[in-house]
Amino acid sequence: MIVNVKCGQCGIILNEMPDHPILNRKPCSKCSSLARFKSVLMSDKIQLHEFVEGKKKDTTRPSKKKLSVHIQQGDQINHETGQWILKEQRIDKDKEPSWYFESTIDPMTGKVLHYCNEPLGDHVGHGSAKQKEV
């Protein structure tokens, strides 16, 4: 935050603290006015993030297998670092063979943090494909 004190009559910048008591003010060196104008400059930063998700369902399949295509793309918080990452994930069961793609990128550096592009049948032991403990 920046506070400028100017003469309220002629507008020149005065070397005076913003909280300087009124009774102790010295007249403006240019116009002798005791009037003051204080301007405050404040700034902040805002970041916008977006994330989209699309799903295609095949109603002819059983309930747990209805989802045939699942796409996610956009900004997400990395659970390990707490930082924003750019993530793209596609699961496509309509392809032959079914396919899995995932990419995560650090948007600040452009560094690829994770990349996986393989048949869905080969994508085991990760995320929801991990074996459950008995």
C-alpha positions as CSV (number, residue, x, y, z in Angstrom):
1,M,0.0,0.0,0.0
2,I,1.3,3.4,-1.0
3,V,-0.1,6.6,0.5
4,N,0.7,10.0,-1.1
5,V,0.0,13.3,0.7
6,K,-0.6,16.2,-1.6
7,C,-1.6,19.8,-1.0
8,G,-5.4,20.0,-1.2
9,Q,-5.2,23.3,-3.1
10,C,-2.2,23.2,-5.6
11,G,-1.7,19.5,-5.7
12,I,2.1,19.3,-5.1
13,I,3.3,16.2,-3.3
14,L,4.3,17.0,0.3
15,N,6.9,15.3,2.4
16,E,4.4,14.6,5.2
17,M,3.3,11.4,6.9
18,P,-0.4,10.5,6.1
19,D,-1.2,10.3,9.8
20,H,0.4,13.7,10.6
21,P,-1.8,15.6,13.1
22,I,-3.8,18.4,11.7
23,L,-2.8,20.9,14.4
24,N,0.9,20.3,13.6
25,R,0.7,20.8,9.9
26,K,3.0,23.2,8.2
27,P,1.6,25.3,5.4
28,C,2.3,24.2,1.8
29,S,5.6,25.7,0.6
30,K,4.0,26.7,-2.7
31,C,0.6,28.1,-1.8
32,S,0.5,28.2,2.0
33,S,-2.6,26.0,2.2
34,L,-3.2,23.7,5.1
35,A,-5.7,21.5,3.1
36,R,-4.5,18.0,2.3
37,F,-5.4,15.3,-0.2
38,K,-4.4,11.8,0.6
39,S,-4.3,9.1,-2.2
40,V,-4.0,5.4,-1.4
41,L,-2.7,3.0,-4.0
42,M,-3.4,-0.7,-3.3
43,S,-3.0,-3.6,-5.6
44,D,-3.7,-7.3,-5.5
45,K,-3.3,-10.3,-7.8
46,I,-6.0,-12.7,-8.9
47,Q,-5.5,-16.0,-10.7
48,L,-8.3,-17.8,-12.6
49,H,-8.3,-21.5,-13.1
50,E,-10.4,-23.7,-15.3
51,F,-11.2,-27.4,-15.5
52,V,-13.6,-29.2,-17.8
53,E,-14.9,-32.7,-17.8
54,G,-16.8,-34.7,-20.4
55,K,-18.4,-38.1,-20.2
56,K,-19.9,-40.4,-22.8
57,K,-22.1,-43.2,-21.6
58,D,-23.2,-46.3,-23.5
59,T,-26.7,-47.2,-22.1
60,T,-26.5,-50.7,-23.6
61,R,-23.7,-51.7,-21.1
62,P,-24.2,-52.8,-17.5
63,S,-24.3,-50.0,-14.9
64,K,-20.7,-50.0,-13.8
65,K,-19.5,-50.2,-17.5
66,K,-21.8,-47.6,-19.0
67,L,-19.0,-44.9,-19.1
68,S,-17.3,-45.4,-22.5
69,V,-15.3,-42.1,-22.7
70,H,-14.1,-39.9,-19.9
71,I,-12.1,-36.7,-20.5
72,Q,-10.8,-34.3,-18.0
73,Q,-8.6,-31.3,-18.8
74,G,-7.5,-28.2,-17.0
75,D,-6.0,-26.8,-13.8
76,Q,-5.9,-28.9,-10.7
77,I,-4.1,-28.8,-7.3
78,N,-1.3,-31.4,-7.0
79,H,-2.1,-33.4,-3.9
80,E,1.6,-33.9,-3.1
81,T,2.9,-30.3,-3.5
82,G,-0.2,-28.2,-3.1
83,Q,0.7,-26.3,-6.4
84,W,-1.4,-25.8,-9.5
85,I,-0.7,-28.2,-12.4
86,L,-2.2,-28.6,-15.8
87,K,-3.7,-32.1,-16.2
88,E,-5.2,-33.9,-19.1
89,Q,-6.7,-37.4,-18.8
90,R,-8.6,-39.5,-21.3
91,I,-10.1,-42.9,-20.9
92,D,-11.5,-44.2,-24.2
93,K,-13.3,-47.6,-24.2
94,D,-14.7,-47.0,-27.7
95,K,-11.2,-47.3,-29.2
96,E,-9.9,-50.7,-30.1
97,P,-8.0,-51.4,-28.0
98,S,-9.4,-49.3,-25.2
99,W,-7.0,-46.5,-24.4
100,Y,-5.6,-44.5,-21.4
101,F,-3.8,-41.2,-21.6
102,E,-2.7,-38.9,-18.8
103,S,-0.4,-35.9,-18.8
104,T,0.5,-33.5,-16.0
105,I,2.6,-30.4,-16.6
106,D,3.9,-27.7,-14.3
107,P,2.5,-24.5,-15.9
108,M,5.2,-22.3,-14.4
109,T,8.1,-24.2,-15.9
110,G,6.5,-26.3,-18.7
111,K,8.1,-29.4,-17.2
112,V,6.2,-32.7,-17.7
113,L,5.6,-34.2,-14.3
114,H,3.8,-37.3,-15.5
115,Y,3.0,-38.9,-18.8
116,C,1.2,-42.1,-19.6
117,N,-0.1,-43.2,-23.0
118,E,-1.0,-46.9,-23.1
119,P,-3.8,-49.4,-23.7
120,L,-6.3,-49.4,-20.9
121,G,-5.6,-53.1,-20.2
122,D,-2.0,-52.3,-19.5
123,H,-2.9,-49.5,-17.0
124,V,-3.0,-51.4,-13.8
125,G,-1.8,-50.6,-10.3
126,H,-2.5,-46.9,-10.5
127,G,-5.2,-44.7,-9.0
128,S,-8.6,-46.5,-9.0
129,A,-6.9,-49.5,-10.8
130,K,-4.8,-50.3,-7.7
131,Q,-5.5,-53.6,-6.1
132,K,-7.6,-53.3,-3.0
133,E,-6.1,-54.5,0.3
134,V,-8.0,-57.5,1.8
